[in-house]
């Protein structure tokens, strides 16, 4: 991915657009019941990408995949999507539905060989891995399972497996408006040699500009958009000049 991209987030739970605080299922805020309208609003503001997460699938409590397929079909914007993607069949199904890039998560911890096979089959531009961590330790299965695996160590293994794009989320900052963890994201990019998209904690446009200036290739923003702290059109305008310098 060239330059810097903003990824407005659509987190789906029971077909609604929600945001969780620190990934906790019981700390849910519902922001919209019509995800089509939300994605259309993002597209109309100038977004080239939307980051869609299937929380039900991530938690093992169902699936929003038919809804995601309809969103991709009806709204003309590139979709990056993950949540509960646990097999090559899942990846194939999502790509066939029109998802531009599939995000793997838990399988990167539990079945690393599957990541390599996915990249070999579909190419590094179609596959990304989400690394979600508390501190430096990676979490999986909807952030409910905590490991002792270090963020940078996992990132390096994934790059060796052919992955180019990593999405780094600091769970403790997610939904908390404390700013993204740009220090660890930069270390991940530098040490692993990956293109890193930062996620978790974005509170204002200054955080997005700082993300662009840090060397990240993109940033995911959710709660700050839904609560009116960031106007997407302005954020896109403010970050685009950064990528040209």
N, C-alpha and C positions, 0 to 999 in steps of 0.2 A: 504494500500500500504506500503510495507516494503522499508526502505532505502530512497534514494533520486533519483528522476527521472527528466530528462530534457525532455521538451515538445517543440520541434521545431514547430512553428506555421504556418499554412496555412489558411489565411483569404481569403475567396472566395467572389468576387463581379463580377457578370456577367461572371462567369466561369474563371476569372483570379485571380492570386495571388497578393493581394494588401496589403498595410499597411496604416493605417490612423494615423494621429497625433491627440492625445487626443480624439480619437473617432469621430472626425468631418468628416462627409461624403464628404465635399468639399475639405478636405485636404488629398487627396488620392495619393499614389505613387504606380504605377503598376510595379511589379518586375518580373513577369513571366506570360506567356499566356498558359503554359502547366503545370497544377498542378500535373499531373502524374509524369512528369520528376522531379519536385521538391520533391515530396514524395519519389520517388525512390532514389534520392540523399541523403535524410535524412536517409532512411533505410540503404543504403550502407555505410553510415558513422557510423552506429552502433546504431541509435536511436531505442528504443524499443516502444516508443509512438510518435504519432503526434497529435497535437491539431488543430482541424479543425473547423473554424467558418464560418457559413453561414451569411454573412453580409446582403445580400439581404433580407433574411427572418427576420433578426433582425430589419431591417429598415421598414419591411412591404412592400417591393418593389419587391417581387418575391421569388424564391427559387432555391437553388443549390442542393436540396436533391437528384435528380437523379444522379448528378455528384458525390456527396459524396458516394452514393451507389456503383458506379463504381470504385471509388478510393479504397474503402474498399475491393472490390472484387479483384482488380488487383494488389494491393501493399500489400505485407505481412508485415504489421506493425499494432500494436494496435492503434486504433483511438479513441480519446476522442473528442466529437463534440457537439456543441451547436449553438445557434442563431435562434431565432424565434420558440423555442419549447414551445408551449403554451397549450398543451393538452396531456392527457394520450395516445390518438391515435398517436400523434406525437412521443412520447417516444417509443411506441410499434413499429411504422414504422421504426425508426432509429435502434432500437435493432435488429429487424428482418433483417435489411439490413447488420448487422454485426458490427455495432459500438460497441466498447467495453464498453464505458461509455458515457452516455448522460448528458450534462450539462444544467441544468435549470437556468433561470435567472429571467425574468420579473414575471413569475408565482409565484416565491418565495415571491414577494412583493404583487402581486394582488390576488393570489389564494393559500395561504399557505397550505390549506388542500390538494391540488393536490400533493404537494411535499410529504406529509405523505403517501398518497395513492400510489404514485410511488415507494417509498421505500418499503412499505409493499408488493407490487406486484412483484418487480424485485430485491430487495435487495440493501443494501447500497453500495455494491461494483460496482453496475452498474449505480448508479445515483450520480451526484455531483451538487452543486449549485455554480454559479458564483456570487460573490458579487462585484459589480463595484461601486466605490465611488469617489466623489469629496470631499476632506477633509475626514470627517467622515460620510458624508451623502450619502446614497445609491441612485444610478440612475438606470433607467430601460428603456425598449423600445428602445434598441439600443443607450442607454446613453442619449436619448433626453428628458426624463422625470426625473426631479429631485425631490426627496422626502426629508422629514426631518427625515427619519429613520436612526438610528445610526448603523454603521457597526457591532459593537460587539453585540448590542441588537438583530439584525437580525440573526447573526450567532448563538447566544445562542438559539433562537427560533427554528432554523433549526436543530440544534443538538438534541433538545428535540423532534423534529418530526422524528428523525431517521437518519438524514444525517450525514455522517462521513467525507466526503471530501468537502472542500470549496476552491474555486479558487478566490483569492482576487486580484482585479485589481485597482490600483490607476490611475484613468483616467487622471489626470493632468500630470502624468509622462509618460503615454503610448506613445511610439514613440518619446520621447524627449531626451533619453540618459542621464537621470538625476539620474539613480540608482533606484532600487525598494524600496518601502516603507516597509522595514523589521521591523521597530518598530511597526507599526500598525498591520502588519501581525502576529508578535509574540504575540501581545496583543490579537488578535482575536483567535489565537490557544490556548493561556493560559486561557482566560476567557470563551470561548465557549466550549473548550475541543474538538476541531476539528483538523483534519489533513489539513494543509493549503498549497496550491500551490500558489506561488507568481507570479504576472504578472504585467508588466508595468514598463518601464524605464531601463531594463537591457541593459548595454552598453558594457560590456566586461566580460572575464572569471572571473575576480576578483569578480564581482557582483554575479556570479553563485556560486562561492566557498563560498562567504559570506552568500548567501541564504541557502546553505546546512548546514553551521555551525550555522545558526540562529535557526535551528529546523524545518524549512519548509520541507515538504515531496517532494517538487518539484518546478520547476520554468519553466515558459513559456518564450521562447525567439523567437523573430521574426525579427524585423528590423535589429538588430545587426548581425544576420546571413546573411540576404539578402545583406547587405552593406559591408560584409567582415570584420567586427570588431571581429567576433568570428568564429573560425573554429570548426565545430561541433564535429569532432573526438577528437580534443584536449580537448574541453570542457567536453566531456563525460569521458575522461581519468582523467581529473583533479578533477572531482566531485565524481567519483566512490570511490576513497580511503577514502573520507570524510565519506561516509555512513558506512564504515567498522570500524571506530574508535569509 
